[in-house]
Amino acid sequence: MRSHHTHSSFSLSFIFLFLFFNIFSLSTPKLEPLKPSPLGSYHQRKQPVSAILVFGDSTVDPGNNNYIPTAFKCNFPPYGLDFKNSIPTGRFCNGRLVTDFIGSYVGVKEFVPAYLDPNLGIDDLMSGVSFASAGSGFDPLTPTIDSTVDPGNNNYIPTAFKCNFPPYGLDFKNSIPTGRFCNGRLVTDFIGSYIGVKEFVPAYLDPNLGINDLMSGVSFASAGSGFDPLTPTIG
């Protein structure tokens, strides 16, 4: 007989999602349309955009977490593989972030630096920085659970951070989205499979779980939550 576990009711003191990227521009009487340029190139030219300020989480953190005590860092290989000399910068990717490409495209700067970087000068601050911090939670309903490895817990709570719709789950059988923020299995699923426990680590909040599922392992992770109490209000 399968057991159903009870879920706490969540009170909704609701979310107003801020823009991940806020680009502040000078007001000019007449603006000429920008001529497209390759995203990878940076050109010094007169533009209506004077600065770019970024707020967000790991998707746009250029390295702020390098300078705060947090477990959520990526200033080590293989991160930064596509940078010159393969130097990890604290960005959660191989190279530049989407905000770097935006900064380059509008002609402000090739890389939007981390606000907490102690090497920044006045020119860096005036032309734009990123306040984003990996692991920070945008959603106040899930501020104490892990993120980035959510197998579908957010399917069962009132939150804007869901992915139980296409194109998520594209690599699963019948392309069924499970609530995982990826095409297929998460790293935790691969680990569970590798050590011989289970092929998929299920969401703890899944009402269809039985005692065997609970005994062999579940995931409490919730997307959009903060990894530690030091970064919930920065991004």
KEDOBA-470116 format. One line per field, with one value per atom (N, C-alpha, C, CB): residue number from 1; residue in one letter; y, x, z. Coordinates in steps of 0.02 Angstrom, whole numbers, plus 50000, padded with zeros to 5 digits. Glycine has a CB too. Example, Ala and Ser with C-alpha at 12.3 -4.5 7.8 and 13.67 -1.06 7.14 Angstrom:
<tornus>
i: (1/1/1/1/2/2/2/2) .
aa: (A/A/A/A/S/S/S/S) .
py: (49716/49775/49835/49776/49888/49947/50002/49970) .
px: (50660/50615/50660/50565/50642/50684/50645/50704) .
pz: (50390/50390/50390/50452/50354/50357/50394/50286) .
</tornus>
This chain:
<tornus>
i: (1/1/1/1/2/2/2/2/3/3/3/3/4/4/4/4/5/5/5/5/6/6/6/6/7/7/7/7/8/8/8/8/9/9/9/9/10/10/10/10/11/11/11/11/12/12/12/12/13/13/13/13/14/14/14/14/15/15/15/15/16/16/16/16/17/17/17/17/18/18/18/18/19/19/19/19/20/20/20/20/21/21/21/21/22/22/22/22/23/23/23/23/24/24/24/24/25/25/25/25/26/26/26/26/27/27/27/27/28/28/28/28/29/29/29/29/30/30/30/30/31/31/31/31/32/32/32/32/33/33/33/33/34/34/34/34/35/35/35/35/36/36/36/36/37/37/37/37/38/38/38/38/39/39/39/39/40/40/40/40/41/41/41/41/42/42/42/42/43/43/43/43/44/44/44/44/45/45/45/45/46/46/46/46/47/47/47/47/48/48/48/48/49/49/49/49/50/50/50/50/51/51/51/51/52/52/52/52/53/53/53/53/54/54/54/54/55/55/55/55/56/56/56/56/57/57/57/57/58/58/58/58/59/59/59/59/60/60/60/60/61/61/61/61/62/62/62/62/63/63/63/63/64/64/64/64/65/65/65/65/66/66/66/66/67/67/67/67/68/68/68/68/69/69/69/69/70/70/70/70/71/71/71/71/72/72/72/72/73/73/73/73/74/74/74/74/75/75/75/75/76/76/76/76/77/77/77/77/78/78/78/78/79/79/79/79/80/80/80/80/81/81/81/81/82/82/82/82/83/83/83/83/84/84/84/84/85/85/85/85/86/86/86/86/87/87/87/87/88/88/88/88/89/89/89/89/90/90/90/90/91/91/91/91/92/92/92/92/93/93/93/93/94/94/94/94/95/95/95/95/96/96/96/96/97/97/97/97/98/98/98/98/99/99/99/99/100/100/100/100/101/101/101/101/102/102/102/102/103/103/103/103/104/104/104/104/105/105/105/105/106/106/106/106/107/107/107/107/108/108/108/108/109/109/109/109/110/110/110/110/111/111/111/111/112/112/112/112/113/113/113/113/114/114/114/114/115/115/115/115/116/116/116/116/117/117/117/117/118/118/118/118/119/119/119/119/120/120/120/120/121/121/121/121/122/122/122/122/123/123/123/123/124/124/124/124/125/125/125/125/126/126/126/126/127/127/127/127/128/128/128/128/129/129/129/129/130/130/130/130/131/131/131/131/132/132/132/132/133/133/133/133/134/134/134/134/135/135/135/135/136/136/136/136/137/137/137/137/138/138/138/138/139/139/139/139/140/140/140/140/141/141/141/141/142/142/142/142/143/143/143/143/144/144/144/144/145/145/145/145/146/146/146/146/147/147/147/147/148/148/148/148/149/149/149/149/150/150/150/150/151/151/151/151/152/152/152/152/153/153/153/153/154/154/154/154/155/155/155/155/156/156/156/156/157/157/157/157/158/158/158/158/159/159/159/159/160/160/160/160/161/161/161/161/162/162/162/162/163/163/163/163/164/164/164/164/165/165/165/165/166/166/166/166/167/167/167/167/168/168/168/168/169/169/169/169/170/170/170/170/171/171/171/171/172/172/172/172/173/173/173/173/174/174/174/174/175/175/175/175/176/176/176/176/177/177/177/177/178/178/178/178/179/179/179/179/180/180/180/180/181/181/181/181/182/182/182/182/183/183/183/183/184/184/184/184/185/185/185/185/186/186/186/186/187/187/187/187/188/188/188/188/189/189/189/189/190/190/190/190/191/191/191/191/192/192/192/192/193/193/193/193/194/194/194/194/195/195/195/195/196/196/196/196/197/197/197/197/198/198/198/198/199/199/199/199/200/200/200/200/201/201/201/201/202/202/202/202/203/203/203/203/204/204/204/204/205/205/205/205/206/206/206/206/207/207/207/207/208/208/208/208/209/209/209/209/210/210/210/210/211/211/211/211/212/212/212/212/213/213/213/213/214/214/214/214/215/215/215/215/216/216/216/216/217/217/217/217/218/218/218/218/219/219/219/219/220/220/220/220/221/221/221/221/222/222/222/222/223/223/223/223/224/224/224/224/225/225/225/225/226/226/226/226/227/227/227/227/228/228/228/228/229/229/229/229/230/230/230/230/231/231/231/231/232/232/232/232/233/233/233/233/234/234/234/234/235/235/235/235) .
aa: (M/M/M/M/R/R/R/R/S/S/S/S/H/H/H/H/H/H/H/H/T/T/T/T/H/H/H/H/S/S/S/S/S/S/S/S/F/F/F/F/S/S/S/S/L/L/L/L/S/S/S/S/F/F/F/F/I/I/I/I/F/F/F/F/L/L/L/L/F/F/F/F/L/L/L/L/F/F/F/F/F/F/F/F/N/N/N/N/I/I/I/I/F/F/F/F/S/S/S/S/L/L/L/L/S/S/S/S/T/T/T/T/P/P/P/P/K/K/K/K/L/L/L/L/E/E/E/E/P/P/P/P/L/L/L/L/K/K/K/K/P/P/P/P/S/S/S/S/P/P/P/P/L/L/L/L/G/G/G/G/S/S/S/S/Y/Y/Y/Y/H/H/H/H/Q/Q/Q/Q/R/R/R/R/K/K/K/K/Q/Q/Q/Q/P/P/P/P/V/V/V/V/S/S/S/S/A/A/A/A/I/I/I/I/L/L/L/L/V/V/V/V/F/F/F/F/G/G/G/G/D/D/D/D/S/S/S/S/T/T/T/T/V/V/V/V/D/D/D/D/P/P/P/P/G/G/G/G/N/N/N/N/N/N/N/N/N/N/N/N/Y/Y/Y/Y/I/I/I/I/P/P/P/P/T/T/T/T/A/A/A/A/F/F/F/F/K/K/K/K/C/C/C/C/N/N/N/N/F/F/F/F/P/P/P/P/P/P/P/P/Y/Y/Y/Y/G/G/G/G/L/L/L/L/D/D/D/D/F/F/F/F/K/K/K/K/N/N/N/N/S/S/S/S/I/I/I/I/P/P/P/P/T/T/T/T/G/G/G/G/R/R/R/R/F/F/F/F/C/C/C/C/N/N/N/N/G/G/G/G/R/R/R/R/L/L/L/L/V/V/V/V/T/T/T/T/D/D/D/D/F/F/F/F/I/I/I/I/G/G/G/G/S/S/S/S/Y/Y/Y/Y/V/V/V/V/G/G/G/G/V/V/V/V/K/K/K/K/E/E/E/E/F/F/F/F/V/V/V/V/P/P/P/P/A/A/A/A/Y/Y/Y/Y/L/L/L/L/D/D/D/D/P/P/P/P/N/N/N/N/L/L/L/L/G/G/G/G/I/I/I/I/D/D/D/D/D/D/D/D/L/L/L/L/M/M/M/M/S/S/S/S/G/G/G/G/V/V/V/V/S/S/S/S/F/F/F/F/A/A/A/A/S/S/S/S/A/A/A/A/G/G/G/G/S/S/S/S/G/G/G/G/F/F/F/F/D/D/D/D/P/P/P/P/L/L/L/L/T/T/T/T/P/P/P/P/T/T/T/T/I/I/I/I/D/D/D/D/S/S/S/S/T/T/T/T/V/V/V/V/D/D/D/D/P/P/P/P/G/G/G/G/N/N/N/N/N/N/N/N/N/N/N/N/Y/Y/Y/Y/I/I/I/I/P/P/P/P/T/T/T/T/A/A/A/A/F/F/F/F/K/K/K/K/C/C/C/C/N/N/N/N/F/F/F/F/P/P/P/P/P/P/P/P/Y/Y/Y/Y/G/G/G/G/L/L/L/L/D/D/D/D/F/F/F/F/K/K/K/K/N/N/N/N/S/S/S/S/I/I/I/I/P/P/P/P/T/T/T/T/G/G/G/G/R/R/R/R/F/F/F/F/C/C/C/C/N/N/N/N/G/G/G/G/R/R/R/R/L/L/L/L/V/V/V/V/T/T/T/T/D/D/D/D/F/F/F/F/I/I/I/I/G/G/G/G/S/S/S/S/Y/Y/Y/Y/I/I/I/I/G/G/G/G/V/V/V/V/K/K/K/K/E/E/E/E/F/F/F/F/V/V/V/V/P/P/P/P/A/A/A/A/Y/Y/Y/Y/L/L/L/L/D/D/D/D/P/P/P/P/N/N/N/N/L/L/L/L/G/G/G/G/I/I/I/I/N/N/N/N/D/D/D/D/L/L/L/L/M/M/M/M/S/S/S/S/G/G/G/G/V/V/V/V/S/S/S/S/F/F/F/F/A/A/A/A/S/S/S/S/A/A/A/A/G/G/G/G/S/S/S/S/G/G/G/G/F/F/F/F/D/D/D/D/P/P/P/P/L/L/L/L/T/T/T/T/P/P/P/P/T/T/T/T/I/I/I/I/G/G/G/G) .
py: (49940/50000/50062/50001/50108/50166/50219/50194/50251/50302/50371/50296/50415/50484/50528/50507/50571/50615/50682/50622/50711/50774/50833/50781/50879/50939/50998/50954/51038/51098/51147/51131/51181/51233/51295/51248/51325/51384/51447/51377/51495/51560/51601/51597/51632/51666/51741/51652/51766/51838/51859/51857/51879/51859/51897/51864/51866/51881/51935/51818/51981/52026/52016/52102/51981/51966/52029/51910/52044/52100/52078/52125/52125/52109/52084/52171/52031/52005/52056/51937/52089/52137/52205/52115/52254/52323/52364/52353/52389/52430/52502/52406/52544/52614/52654/52639/52694/52731/52805/52707/52843/52916/52937/52949/52989/53015/53064/53049/53050/53094/53116/53058/53175/53199/53157/53270/53128/53089/53031/53132/52970/52911/52879/52861/52865/52829/52755/52852/52713/52641/52614/52605/52564/52533/52489/52493/52490/52444/52380/52475/52323/52259/52247/52202/52217/52197/52128/52247/52091/52023/52024/51991/51975/51974/51968/51917/51936/51925/51986/51868/52038/52095/52153/52116/52194/52252/52314/52244/52362/52422/52484/52427/52528/52592/52636/52624/52653/52697/52733/52658/52789/52828/52792/52899/52778/52741/52775/52668/52764/52791/52757/52787/52698/52661/52682/52584/52706/52730/52679/52794/52635/52587/52527/52619/52471/52412/52386/52357/52377/52351/52286/52403/52235/52168/52145/52119/52116/52085/52014/52127/51965/51897/51845/51883/51784/51728/51698/51674/51632/51600/51609/51527/51622/51629/51691/51630/51741/51803/51827/51857/51783/51802/51798/51755/51854/51854/51841/51919/51828/51814/51847/51834/51873/51903/51853/51932/51790/51739/51721/51677/51745/51735/51773/51758/51825/51871/51867/51941/51816/51807/51735/51825/51722/51653/51613/51653/51575/51534/51471/51574/51418/51356/51358/51297/51408/51411/51452/51441/51421/51454/51412/51465/51445/51407/51438/51407/51461/51490/51437/51546/51383/51328/51291/51279/51255/51217/51163/51185/51145/51164/51228/51108/51265/51329/51375/51362/51416/51464/51433/51496/51375/51338/51377/51272/51418/51455/51523/51465/51542/51604/51595/51629/51650/51647/51613/51718/51565/51526/51485/51571/51479/51438/51458/51364/51522/51547/51552/51616/51517/51522/51590/51465/51624/51692/51695/51737/51640/51641/51639/51702/51641/51633/51559/51664/51543/51473/51451/51464/51456/51436/51430/51487/51410/51403/51470/51360/51520/51584/51643/51585/51682/51742/51727/51793/51770/51765/51805/51790/51793/51830/51905/51806/51924/51996/52025/52006/51984/52006/52020/51953/51975/51985/52048/51923/52059/52119/52182/52117/52182/52239/52253/52228/52200/52207/52233/52140/52207/52225/52298/52181/52324/52395/52442/52405/52414/52455/52483/52510/52454/52479/52448/52466/52381/52346/52273/52351/52242/52172/52124/52154/52139/52097/52141/52061/52121/52157/52128/52150/52167/52140/52131/52184/52093/52083/52145/52021/52167/52227/52219/52243/52158/52146/52138/52084/52142/52136/52196/52133/52185/52241/52279/52215/52252/52286/52335/52235/52344/52389/52462/52380/52500/52571/52611/52593/52676/52719/52713/52791/52704/52696/52632/52696/52578/52515/52524/52460/52558/52568/52613/52598/52663/52710/52679/52771/52632/52601/52537/52587/52514/52458/52399/52436/52368/52309/52260/52328/52201/52151/52139/52085/52141/52127/52054/52176/52017/51949/51904/51919/51859/51812/51742/51835/51695/51626/51598/51582/51563/51533/51577/51515/51638/51683/51663/51757/51671/51651/51709/51617/51704/51754/51743/51754/51682/51662/51657/51596/51699/51697/51635/51757/51594/51535/51476/51514/51481/51424/51447/51387/51485/51515/51472/51576/51412/51374/51306/51363/51291/51225/51233/51191/51180/51184/51199/51119/51223/51238/51203/51314/51211/51186/51111/51202/51073/51001/50980/50961/51026/51012/50962/51077/50903/50854/50862/50785/50914/50925/50946/50865/50963/50985/51047/50999/51091/51152/51141/51199/51080/51063/51066/50994/51059/51049/51107/50986/51163/51222/51283/51234/51333/51393/51437/51433/51432/51470/51483/51433/51538/51553/51512/51627/51479/51441/51369/51443/51357/51290/51276/51282/51213/51195/51130/51187/51121/51061/51071/51042/51096/51108/51104/51178/51089/51087/51156/51063/51159/51104/51066/51130/51079/51041/50967/51067/50924/50852/50822/50837/50859/50838/50770/50890/50754/50691/50632/50699/50645/50591/50553/50618/50493/50454/50494/50385/50499/50538/50612/50511/50634/50705/50735/50744/50698/50721/50765/50661/50827/50870/50847/50944/50840/50812/50865/50759/50925/50977/50989/50957/50948/50959/51015/50894/51059/51115/51094/51174/51045/51020/50978/50978/50953/50911/50840/50907/50816/50748/50740/50702/50696/50682/50735/50614/50744/50789/50753/50818/50791/50761/50714/50815/50731/50687/50621/50723/50622/50560/50516/50574/50546/50508/50479/50552/50518/50493/50434/50549/50442/50389/50325/50410/50333/50276/50244/50296/50286/50262/50220/50321/50240/50203/50147/50249/50139/50083/50090/50024/50151/50161/50166/50225/50213/50222/50263/50255/50253/50289/50362/50255/50375/50444/50458/50454/50512/50532/50574/50572/50550/50585/50645/50536/50686/50744/50722/50795/50748/50730/50747/50765/50801/50824/50786/50896/50739/50700/50657/50654/50668/50631/50557/50662/50536/50466/50424/50462/50453/50415/50364/50463/50306/50255/50250/50188/50205/50199/50178/50148/50137/50116/50174/50060/50218/50278/50322/50319/50331/50373/50343/50385/50277/50243/50242/50173/50241/50237/50304/50194/50358/50424/50468/50417/50531/50581/50647/50592/50693/50759/50812/50777/50854/50909/50975/50916/50971/51032/51068/51015/51134/51176/51232/51204/51236/51286/51356/51275/51402/51471/51486/51490/51436/51447/51465/51384/51489/51507/51449/51568/51439/51384/51395/51374/51457/51472/51539/51472/51554/51616/51680/51613/51673/51733/51765/51714/51728/51755/51761/51713/51766/51769/51838/51743/51890/51957/51997/51994/51967/52003/52005/51972/51944/51939/51967/51869) .
px: (50042/50000/50044/49952/50029/50071/50049/50069/50097/50081/50087/50127/50043/50045/50068/49976/50117/50139/50105/50215/50094/50057/50102/50023/50078/50118/50091/50117/50137/50117/50084/50178/50034/50002/50045/49930/50053/50096/50053/50143/50067/50032/50068/50030/50030/50058/50061/50017/50119/50129/50167/50168/50136/50160/50217/50107/50239/50301/50292/50330/50337/50343/50414/50329/50420/50486/50517/50483/50577/50614/50643/50670/50658/50693/50762/50698/50785/50852/50904/50862/50888/50936/50903/50963/50933/50908/50961/50892/50943/50990/50968/50993/51012/50995/51026/51020/50985/51010/51000/50976/51042/51036/50975/51100/50942/50886/50914/50833/50902/50926/50866/50979/50868/50810/50793/50821/50843/50830/50880/50835/50853/50896/50895/50875/50954/50958/50961/51019/50929/50931/51002/50887/51014/51081/51091/51090/51151/51169/51193/51224/51164/51185/51259/51145/51290/51360/51366/51407/51418/51426/51427/51490/51394/51390/51459/51347/51504/51570/51615/51603/51595/51639/51617/51642/51666/51652/51679/51683/51637/51659/51646/51622/51696/51687/51649/51756/51587/51549/51496/51516/51473/51424/51358/51417/51331/51269/51223/51282/51158/51112/51117/51042/51148/51155/51220/51154/51215/51274/51301/51259/51257/51279/51232/51282/51257/51216/51224/51236/51168/51167/51128/51135/51156/51128/51109/51177/51049/51027/51004/50970/51025/51004/51038/51016/51039/51068/51126/51014/51134/51192/51192/51194/51134/51131/51167/51059/51176/51209/51261/51157/51282/51333/51402/51331/51438/51504/51561/51515/51544/51597/51589/51661/51530/51519/51530/51449/51512/51519/51591/51482/51638/51709/51728/51753/51689/51709/51664/51708/51622/51581/51587/51506/51578/51583/51521/51593/51525/51469/51495/51425/51457/51477/51464/51439/51427/51406/51456/51336/51512/51565/51582/51628/51612/51635/51700/51581/51742/51807/51861/51827/51846/51892/51876/51890/51925/51911/51858/51976/51819/51825/51788/51800/51761/51730/51781/51700/51755/51799/51840/51844/51821/51861/51872/51827/51823/51828/51862/51759/51880/51917/51990/51910/52025/52097/52132/52126/52174/52210/52163/52252/52099/52049/52044/52067/52043/52041/51969/52075/51951/51883/51874/51870/51820/51809/51757/51788/51723/51667/51601/51670/51603/51542/51525/51552/51461/51439/51430/51374/51484/51482/51554/51442/51560/51627/51658/51623/51616/51643/51602/51647/51578/51541/51468/51545/51438/51367/51325/51354/51260/51216/51221/51143/51232/51239/51304/51238/51356/51417/51404/51473/51367/51351/51308/51314/51261/51219/51261/51163/51305/51349/51393/51392/51417/51458/51417/51491/51357/51314/51295/51252/51279/51259/51318/51212/51379/51438/51461/51427/51439/51459/51524/51404/51526/51587/51581/51599/51639/51639/51620/51708/51640/51624/51592/51687/51534/51504/51533/51425/51572/51609/51565/51668/51592/51558/51566/51587/51512/51513/51561/51443/51568/51610/51685/51587/51702/51773/51811/51780/51859/51896/51940/51938/51950/51994/51957/52028/51892/51854/51873/51779/51874/51887/51823/51939/51827/51768/51737/51787/51778/51752/51711/51809/51735/51698/51629/51737/51628/51565/51517/51579/51544/51501/51471/51542/51507/51482/51443/51540/51440/51396/51430/51365/51395/51419/51361/51451/51378/51328/51324/51342/51264/51252/51228/51200/51224/51198/51241/51193/51208/51244/51214/51239/51256/51233/51206/51290/51151/51120/51068/51171/51062/51012/50942/51026/50894/50825/50783/50794/50751/50704/50635/50698/50622/50556/50555/50535/50516/50515/50482/50480/50449/50415/50463/50361/50523/50569/50638/50573/50646/50711/50759/50700/50739/50783/50803/50750/50783/50798/50851/50734/50884/50936/50906/50975/50948/50926/50970/50926/50953/50989/50982/51062/50957/50948/50876/50998/50830/50759/50732/50718/50709/50681/50606/50695/50577/50506/50468/50475/50502/50467/50424/50516/50449/50412/50347/50455/50336/50272/50216/50275/50234/50184/50178/50199/50210/50204/50188/50270/50155/50138/50200/50083/50230/50290/50293/50353/50325/50334/50389/50349/50430/50487/50466/50546/50439/50419/50446/50341/50453/50474/50440/50551/50378/50340/50301/50292/50338/50308/50363/50271/50345/50396/50428/50366/50491/50533/50572/50580/50561/50595/50577/50577/50625/50613/50618/50547/50648/50651/50683/50688/50733/50769/50737/50840/50683/50648/50604/50606/50583/50538/50473/50522/50452/50393/50401/50332/50463/50478/50434/50469/50426/50383/50423/50353/50401/50435/50418/50415/50469/50460/50464/50511/50484/50496/50570/50465/50612/50684/50701/50722/50746/50766/50820/50790/50804/50851/50813/50908/50849/50818/50804/50862/50846/50839/50854/50883/50902/50918/50964/50951/50959/51002/51065/50965/51114/51176/51162/51227/51112/51094/51065/51045/51030/51004/51062/50957/51111/51169/51208/51215/51214/51249/51210/51258/51145/51104/51108/51032/51109/51116/51185/51101/51236/51305/51319/51354/51293/51305/51255/51305/51209/51163/51103/51200/51084/51027/50962/51036/50960/50901/50920/50842/50883/50899/50878/50866/50824/50799/50786/50734/50815/50801/50738/50862/50683/50619/50612/50563/50563/50547/50511/50503/50533/50503/50428/50539/50409/50340/50293/50336/50320/50278/50229/50323/50164/50116/50111/50048/50141/50138/50194/50139/50238/50294/50269/50344/50302/50288/50343/50277/50335/50384/50453/50361/50453/50517/50554/50506/50515/50546/50577/50494/50541/50566/50627/50511/50627/50682/50746/50662/50738/50797/50823/50782/50788/50814/50767/50876/50765/50724/50764/50656/50738/50769/50723/50786/50752/50715/50728/50734/50767/50788/50728/50838/50732/50679/50710/50634/50692/50720/50703/50697/50750/50740/50757/50671/50779/50794/50867/50776/50883/50951/50988/50953/51051/51090/51110/51153/51121/51141/51112/51218/51110/51078/51115/51069/51175/51216/51199/51288/51163/51150/51077/51185/51030/50961/50936/50917/50975/50949/50993/50943/51045/51091/51065/51161/51045/51027/50959/51031) .
pz: (50000/50000/50000/50061/49957/49950/50000/49879/50030/50080/50049/50141/50068/50045/50101/50018/50088/50141/50135/50140/50192/50196/50182/50264/50144/50129/50168/50053/50191/50228/50180/50262/50204/50163/50165/50187/50107/50101/50096/50040/50138/50131/50079/50200/50037/49978/49991/49914/50012/50019/49957/50085/49904/49838/49808/49792/49754/49721/49669/49689/49671/49614/49588/49633/49532/49506/49476/49453/49499/49471/49404/49519/49362/49301/49318/49254/49286/49297/49275/49260/49222/49196/49192/49127/49224/49219/49183/49290/49125/49086/49091/49012/49120/49129/49072/49198/49039/48981/48990/48918/48956/48957/48916/48929/48937/48898/48847/48943/48785/48731/48690/48686/48662/48625/48564/48604/48533/48474/48471/48410/48470/48470/48401/48524/48376/48313/48327/48273/48284/48296/48293/48244/48335/48337/48277/48401/48251/48198/48229/48151/48207/48237/48227/48208/48278/48273/48301/48309/48282/48309/48384/48282/48416/48489/48521/48512/48487/48517/48513/48484/48477/48468/48512/48395/48531/48573/48537/48644/48527/48490/48532/48423/48537/48570/48521/48591/48538/48495/48537/48438/48513/48550/48549/48521/48609/48615/48665/48635/48660/48710/48777/48684/48780/48843/48877/48831/48938/48974/49024/49009/49049/49100/49100/49170/49125/49132/49203/49079/49237/49306/49306/49355/49337/49334/49404/49301/49410/49472/49456/49507/49495/49480/49522/49408/49497/49533/49493/49547/49496/49464/49388/49481/49359/49286/49262/49263/49306/49286/49336/49276/49383/49432/49398/49494/49392/49360/49409/49326/49472/49520/49588/49492/49604/49670/49726/49675/49713/49766/49781/49746/49740/49756/49819/49697/49835/49889/49951/49862/49954/50014/50038/50000/50102/50128/50110/50204/50057/50033/50001/49984/50004/49971/49897/50002/49875/49805/49764/49799/49746/49707/49645/49751/49596/49538/49512/49482/49557/49537/49533/49586/49499/49491/49425/49552/49396/49334/49348/49307/49297/49226/49207/49184/49255/49238/49205/49302/49159/49124/49069/49173/49047/48997/48933/48981/48913/48850/48858/48821/48918/48928/48910/49001/48898/48884/48943/48872/48928/48978/49023/49021/49001/49038/49111/49032/49124/49193/49217/49198/49272/49300/49334/49350/49318/49344/49399/49288/49410/49457/49421/49501/49354/49313/49309/49243/49314/49311/49238/49351/49200/49130/49105/49087/49042/49012/48994/48951/48979/48956/48980/48881/48932/48950/48965/48894/49006/49023/48973/49095/48974/48929/48942/48936/49005/49021/48992/49096/48987/48954/48880/48962/48849/48778/48768/48750/48814/48809/48816/48862/48866/48877/48817/48937/48785/48726/48667/48708/48660/48603/48604/48602/48663/48668/48673/48727/48674/48672/48738/48627/48794/48859/48883/48910/48886/48906/48885/48983/48876/48853/48909/48825/48970/49027/49081/49054/49106/49162/49226/49161/49264/49321/49383/49337/49430/49494/49538/49531/49568/49610/49669/49636/49694/49753/49736/49788/49673/49653/49681/49575/49725/49757/49709/49813/49649/49600/49555/49558/49565/49523/49535/49535/49480/49485/49475/49434/49480/49473/49404/49486/49352/49284/49278/49233/49311/49310/49342/49346/49399/49435/49396/49503/49362/49326/49263/49307/49233/49171/49182/49125/49244/49259/49291/49197/49337/49372/49382/49441/49406/49421/49496/49384/49523/49594/49604/49623/49549/49552/49596/49482/49632/49676/49668/49750/49649/49639/49704/49613/49699/49757/49790/49806/49765/49795/49771/49777/49813/49797/49775/49856/49717/49695/49726/49618/49746/49769/49845/49738/49881/49954/49982/49981/49940/49965/49975/49917/49947/49952/49972/49886/50027/50042/50081/50079/50101/50145/50116/50210/50055/50026/49971/49998/49954/49902/49833/49899/49788/49720/49669/49708/49607/49548/49537/49554/49584/49574/49591/49618/49581/49595/49544/49594/49567/49521/49510/49546/49539/49529/49591/49502/49645/49705/49692/49761/49649/49635/49598/49597/49573/49543/49594/49510/49658/49710/49759/49748/49744/49786/49743/49826/49773/49734/49723/49768/49666/49650/49575/49673/49557/49486/49455/49477/49496/49470/49457/49519/49399/49378/49308/49379/49292/49224/49203/49220/49224/49206/49141/49263/49091/49026/48974/49024/48910/48857/48848/48791/48826/48800/48853/48750/48918/48970/48963/49041/48981/48978/48909/49005/48862/48792/48783/48752/48825/48818/48855/48841/48892/48925/48876/48984/48895/48853/48843/48886/48781/48761/48776/48798/48788/48800/48855/48736/48909/48964/49013/49002/49024/49073/49144/49064/49185/49253/49307/49266/49289/49339/49348/49405/49314/49315/49267/49297/49287/49245/49196/49288/49154/49105/49055/49138/49004/48954/48979/48893/49026/49049/49122/49009/49137/49207/49237/49213/49303/49340/49361/49401/49384/49409/49467/49430/49508/49564/49541/49610/49484/49456/49433/49397/49401/49378/49437/49335/49490/49550/49580/49602/49587/49614/49573/49619/49507/49463/49468/49390/49472/49473/49535/49471/49592/49654/49664/49714/49617/49619/49664/49639/49681/49725/49685/49768/49639/49596/49535/49635/49481/49419/49423/49360/49457/49464/49538/49423/49563/49632/49631/49664/49661/49655/49701/49669/49686/49727/49790/49688/49847/49911/49914/49968/49879/49882/49834/49867/49796/49751/49792/49705/49785/49826/49809/49818/49754/49734/49762/49659/49803/49831/49882/49864/49882/49932/49983/49898/50030/50084/50057/50136/50005/49976/49943/49924/49911/49882/49936/49842/49990/50044/50078/50096/50085/50119/50077/50137/50010/49967/49944/49907/49960/49945/49905/49908/49925/49891/49888/49926/49850/49845/49875/49771/49919/49949/49911/50023/49858/49823/49793/49768/49793/49765/49724/49821/49661/49616/49638/49544/49632/49651/49722/49637/49760/49830/49840/49871/49899/49915/49947/49961/49929/49955/50028/49913/50046/50115/50135/50122/50200/50224/50206/50297/50177/50163/50096/50165/50054/49987/49967/49937/50013/49991/49970/50043/49985/49971/49924/50036/49898/49854/49783/49856/49758/49688/49673/49665) .
</tornus>
